[in-house]
Amino acid sequence: MSGNKVTRSGDTKPGSTKEDGGMSQARGNTNTKMVKYVAGATKEKEKSENKAPNKRRKTFITLTYIVLAYMVCWVPFHFVFDVSLANPEIVPEDLYTAAFWMTYVNSGLNPFMYAFSSADFRHAVVQIIKCAYCKSPM
């Protein structure tokens, strides 16, 4: 026995014997593939673990903007409304109207704050705008 591997065509390769019919070489390739697969899966897991804190951070920032916009738009109305309930003569009508309309401004801002906090959405909007302006008139 020579200690060389046998291929299907009958050629021998170092490290294989005729007794195993060249199968040790095939097992070696399978083991190598398995190690590469496990190493790749580990790297993907590490990447996904690294993305999780970043995603949480982005979510926190988005929610912070939304809560701040809510407070800026609604707190004046609540303050003016409460004061006007206690003593209506203190609050000018224009101030009450402005504070009231600030609540509507918040409702108009929310869709933009949610939408523009997403990078995918921003990219899609840019693509739509580019496409609309790049087309030649027919």
N, C-alpha and C positions, 0 to 999 in steps of 0.2 A: 504494500500500500504506500502510495507515494506521498500522501498528505496534501495533495492538491485538490482543489474543488473541481467538480465536473459540471459543465454547462449542458444544456439540452443538446447542443450539437456534438457533444462528446469531448469538447476541449476542457482542459482542467484549469482551475484557478487556484492561486495560493490560498490556504486556509480551509479548503473544502476537501472532503474525501469522497471516494467513489461509493462508499457504503451509504452515505446519506443522500446520494444522488444530487448533490449540489444544493440541498435544502438549507444547509447552515448559512449559506450566502443569502438566501431569500429571507431567512429569519433575521439576519443581521440588518437587512434593508428595512424590514418591518419595524424592528426595534428602533432604528434610527428615525424612521418616520414618526413613531409614537413619541419619542423624546422631543422631536421638533414640534409635534402637535401640542404636547403638554406645555412646552416652553411658550408656544404662541398663545395658548389659552391663558397662561399665567400673565403674559404681557397685556392681553386684552382685558383681563380682570383688573390689573393694576391701572390701566387707562380709564376704565369705567369707574373705579374707585376714586381716581383723581378728578374725574368730571363731576362726581356727586357734590363735593363741597362747592365747586364753582357754580353749579346749577342752583344750589341753595342760596348762594350769595346773590346771584342774579335775581332770583325770586324775591329775596329780601329787599333788594334795591327797588325793584318794581313796586312791591307793596308799600314801601316807604314813600315813594313818589305819590302813589294813589292816596294814601292816608293823609299826607301833607296837603295835597290838593283838596281833599275833602274838608279838612280843617280850615284851610284858608277860605274856602267858598261857603261853608255852612256856619262856622262860629259867628261871623258878623250877623247873620240872619237870626240865629238863636238869641244873641245878645240884644239886638234891636227889638225882636219880637217880645222878649221877656220884659224889657223896659217899657215898651209900648203897652203891654198889658197892665203894668203897675201904674203908669201915668202917661196916657196917650199924647198929652200936650208937649212932652219933652222931646219926642222923636219927630223930626221933620218928615213930611210925606216923601220927599225926594230920597232921603236916606233909607227909609223903609223900602221904597221901590228898588233902590240900588242893591240893598242887601238881599231882597227877594230875588232879583235877577241873577245874583251871584250863584244861587242854588242851581239855576238853569245852566249857567256857565260850567259848573262842575259836571253836570250830566253830559254836556257837549265835549268836555275834555277827556272823560273816561275812556271812550273808545280809542282815542289817539294815544293815550298813555299806555293802554294795554297793547295796542297793535305795534307801536313803534319801539316797545321794549323788546320785541322779538327780532333777532337778526334775520331770520328766514323771511319774515314779513317785509322788512326793509329791503332786502334783496329782491323780493318779488315785485315790490312797488317800483324800484329802480328799473327792473327789466320791462315792466309794463310801460313806463314812461318812455324809455328808450325805444321800444317797439312802436309806440304811437307816433313819436316824432321822427323816426327814421324812415317810415314808410313814405314813398313818393305818392303824390296825388294821382289819381287815375283819370 
